[in-house]
Amino acid sequence: MKNRTKLPNIYLGVVLALMYVPILVVILYSFNESRISSVWEGFSLKWYEELFRDRDLFQALWNSILLGVISSCCAAVIGTLGAYGMSKVKFPLKGAVEYVSTLPMMIPEIILGMVFMAFFSLIGIPFGMGTLVIAHTAFCIPYVFMLVKARLVGMDKSLPEAAQDLGASPVRVFFDIILPLVAPAIASGMLLAFAMSMDDVIISVFVTGVDTNTLPVKIYTQLKTGVTPEINALCTLLFLATLLLCGLAALLGRTPKKRDTRKDVTEP
């Protein structure tokens, strides 16, 4: 029986090792003196110095962050309005329309990339940041749509009905009742959309322009000449920034302890 009780711990340890050991190796070799990542020649910070001198890499990082923010915000607006609109209407093909709305997240990215490239070429839109924003917004919308839709299904329907009974207009009901209740789902969808946008390579390769480069595309193109530990240094900084943001989110999300409030029965 004792051996059986250790199996979950062993399984958890193996899973954590597979997840975090590669990250630790990347962090370790970002301080490697050698240009070859598999050979350790001593501790050095030169790759961080090279990183901060590489303007092209930081420009690609800035393009990826800007692209992720714009596309996730656009996806949040379109996905939220779409989910709310679908929750208010009733027609025979409603289920089919909702299924079609989630297709971009199920279609292989290489097919989406080819479709976007052919579409933008057909209507004459120049490739660049504009086409990247349109393409990334299109495949990020389903993530926001599904999360907001699930939140609307579990929401208490009596709250908007009570607001309408008190004379609130549909617009005010949406902004004062619906929107605050679905805000956590919108935020989760935006974070997921931002992560998917930052991570995308295939679609970006098809729709990017010669003057616009994103970080995943730049790293992918560097595979032909060999990835230097400079990329390890960048990954380390991004990993630390992610940990910092997660820590701040956990700190801000902590519920304050309830204070012992006593009514003052004395007259003023």
C-alpha positions in Angstrom: 0.0 0.0 0.0 2.9 2.4 0.8 4.3 1.9 -2.7 0.9 2.7 -4.3 0.6 6.0 -2.4 4.0 7.1 -3.8 2.9 6.7 -7.4 1.0 10.0 -7.6 4.0 11.9 -6.2 6.3 10.2 -8.7 4.0 11.0 -11.6 3.7 14.6 -10.5 7.5 14.8 -10.2 8.0 13.4 -13.7 5.5 15.9 -15.2 7.0 18.9 -13.4 10.5 17.8 -14.5 9.4 17.5 -18.1 7.8 21.0 -17.9 10.5 23.0 -16.0 13.8 21.3 -16.6 14.0 22.5 -20.2 13.3 26.1 -19.0 16.0 25.8 -16.3 18.5 24.6 -19.0 17.6 27.6 -21.2 18.2 29.9 -18.2 21.5 28.2 -17.3 22.9 28.3 -20.9 22.0 32.0 -21.2 25.0 32.6 -19.0 27.2 30.3 -21.1 30.5 31.7 -22.5 30.3 29.5 -25.6 28.3 30.3 -28.7 27.3 26.6 -28.9 24.4 26.0 -26.5 25.3 22.4 -25.8 28.9 23.2 -24.7 29.5 24.9 -21.4 32.7 27.0 -21.3 32.1 29.1 -18.2 29.9 31.8 -16.7 29.4 35.0 -18.8 27.0 37.9 -19.2 28.1 38.7 -22.8 24.9 37.3 -24.4 22.8 39.7 -22.3 25.1 42.5 -23.5 24.6 41.3 -27.1 20.9 41.1 -26.5 20.6 44.7 -25.4 22.6 45.9 -28.4 20.4 44.0 -30.9 17.9 46.6 -32.0 16.3 44.3 -34.6 15.4 41.7 -32.0 13.9 44.3 -29.7 12.0 45.7 -32.6 10.6 42.3 -33.3 9.7 41.9 -29.6 7.9 45.3 -29.7 6.0 44.3 -32.8 4.9 41.1 -31.2 3.7 42.8 -28.0 1.9 45.5 -30.0 0.3 43.0 -32.3 -0.8 40.9 -29.3 -2.3 43.8 -27.5 -4.2 45.2 -30.5 -5.5 41.8 -31.7 -6.5 40.7 -28.2 -8.4 44.0 -27.6 -10.2 43.7 -31.0 -11.0 40.0 -30.3 -12.3 41.0 -26.9 -14.7 43.5 -28.4 -15.9 41.3 -31.2 -16.1 38.1 -29.2 -17.9 39.7 -26.3 -20.5 41.4 -28.5 -20.9 38.2 -30.6 -21.4 36.0 -27.5 -23.9 38.5 -26.0 -25.8 38.8 -29.3 -26.0 35.1 -29.7 -27.4 34.7 -26.2 -30.2 37.2 -27.0 -31.4 35.7 -30.3 -33.2 32.5 -31.1 -33.3 31.0 -34.6 -33.1 27.4 -36.0 -29.5 27.7 -37.2 -28.1 29.2 -34.0 -26.1 26.1 -33.1 -24.6 26.0 -36.6 -23.6 29.6 -36.4 -21.9 29.1 -33.0 -20.1 26.1 -34.4 -18.8 28.1 -37.4 -17.7 30.9 -35.0 -15.3 28.5 -33.4 -13.8 27.0 -36.6 -10.7 29.3 -36.7 -9.4 27.6 -33.5 -9.9 24.1 -35.0 -8.6 24.6 -38.6 -4.9 23.9 -39.0 -2.9 27.1 -38.9 -1.1 26.4 -42.2 -4.5 26.4 -43.9 -5.6 29.6 -42.2 -2.3 31.2 -43.2 -2.7 30.3 -46.9 -6.4 31.4 -46.8 -5.4 34.8 -45.3 -2.6 35.2 -47.8 -4.8 34.5 -50.8 -7.6 36.8 -49.4 -5.3 39.7 -48.7 -3.7 39.3 -52.1 -7.1 39.2 -53.8 -8.4 42.4 -52.3 -5.1 44.2 -52.6 -4.2 44.8 -48.9 -0.5 45.4 -48.5 1.2 42.9 -46.2 2.4 44.2 -42.9 1.2 45.1 -39.5 -2.4 45.7 -40.8 -2.7 42.2 -42.2 -1.1 40.7 -39.1 -3.7 42.4 -36.9 -6.6 41.2 -39.0 -5.3 37.6 -39.2 -4.5 37.4 -35.5 -7.8 39.0 -34.5 -9.7 36.5 -36.6 -8.2 33.4 -35.0 -8.3 34.9 -31.5 -12.0 35.8 -31.5 -13.2 32.2 -30.7 -11.2 32.1 -27.5 -13.0 35.2 -26.1 -16.3 34.1 -27.7 -16.3 30.7 -26.0 -15.3 32.0 -22.5 -17.8 34.8 -22.5 -20.5 32.5 -23.9 -19.9 30.0 -21.0 -20.0 32.9 -18.5 -23.3 34.1 -19.9 -24.9 30.7 -19.7 -24.0 30.4 -16.0 -25.1 34.0 -15.2 -28.2 34.7 -13.1 -30.9 35.8 -15.6 -32.9 37.6 -12.9 -30.3 40.4 -12.6 -30.7 42.0 -16.0 -34.5 41.4 -15.8 -34.7 43.2 -12.5 -32.7 46.1 -14.0 -35.1 46.3 -16.9 -38.1 46.2 -14.5 -36.6 49.2 -12.7 -36.5 51.2 -16.0 -32.9 50.6 -17.2 -32.4 50.7 -21.0 -30.8 47.7 -22.8 -27.6 49.7 -23.2 -27.4 50.5 -19.5 -28.2 46.9 -18.6 -25.3 45.8 -20.7 -22.8 48.2 -19.3 -24.0 48.2 -15.7 -25.0 44.5 -15.2 -23.8 42.3 -18.0 -20.3 43.7 -18.6 -19.1 43.7 -15.0 -20.3 40.1 -14.6 -18.5 38.8 -17.7 -15.4 40.9 -17.2 -13.4 38.0 -15.7 -14.2 35.9 -18.7 -13.2 38.7 -21.1 -9.9 39.2 -19.2 -9.2 35.4 -19.4 -10.0 35.4 -23.1 -7.8 38.4 -23.7 -4.9 36.8 -21.9 -5.3 33.6 -23.9 -5.6 35.5 -27.1 -2.5 37.5 -26.3 -0.6 34.3 -25.6 -1.7 32.7 -28.8 -0.8 35.8 -30.8 2.7 36.0 -29.2 3.3 32.4 -29.9 2.1 32.3 -33.5 4.6 31.6 -36.3 2.8 29.8 -39.1 0.1 32.4 -39.9 2.5 35.3 -39.3 4.9 33.9 -41.9 2.1 34.0 -44.6 0.8 37.4 -43.9 3.7 39.5 -42.7 5.5 42.0 -44.8 9.2 42.6 -45.7 9.4 45.6 -43.3 7.5 44.0 -40.4 8.9 41.2 -38.3 7.6 39.5 -35.1 9.7 37.8 -32.5 8.6 34.2 -33.3 9.1 34.7 -37.0 12.6 36.2 -36.4 13.6 33.3 -34.1 12.2 30.8 -36.7 14.2 32.4 -39.5 17.4 32.3 -37.4 17.2 28.5 -37.2 18.8 28.5 -40.7 22.0 30.1 -39.4 21.9 28.8 -35.9 20.3 30.2 -32.7 22.8 31.8 -30.4 22.5 32.0 -26.6 21.3 35.5 -27.2 17.9 33.9 -27.7 18.3 32.0 -24.4 18.9 35.4 -22.7 15.8 36.8 -24.2 13.7 33.8 -23.2 15.1 34.1 -19.6 14.0 37.8 -19.4 10.6 36.9 -20.8 10.2 34.1 -18.4 11.1 36.4 -15.5 8.7 39.0 -16.7 5.9 36.3 -16.9 6.7 35.2 -13.3 6.5 38.9 -12.2 3.2 39.4 -13.9 1.8 36.2 -12.4 2.9 37.2 -9.0 1.3 40.6 -9.3 -1.9 39.1 -10.6 -1.9 36.7 -7.6 -1.2 39.5 -5.2 -3.9 41.8 -6.6 -6.4 38.9 -6.7 -6.1 38.1 -3.1 -9.3 38.8 -1.2 -8.8 41.1 1.7 -9.7 39.7 5.1 -13.1 40.8 6.4 -12.8 43.2 9.1 -14.9 43.1 12.3 -17.3 45.9 11.7 -19.5 47.0 14.5 -22.3 49.4 14.3 -22.0 52.5 16.3 -25.1 52.7 18.4 -24.2 55.9 20.1 -25.9 59.0 18.9 -23.8 61.7 17.2 
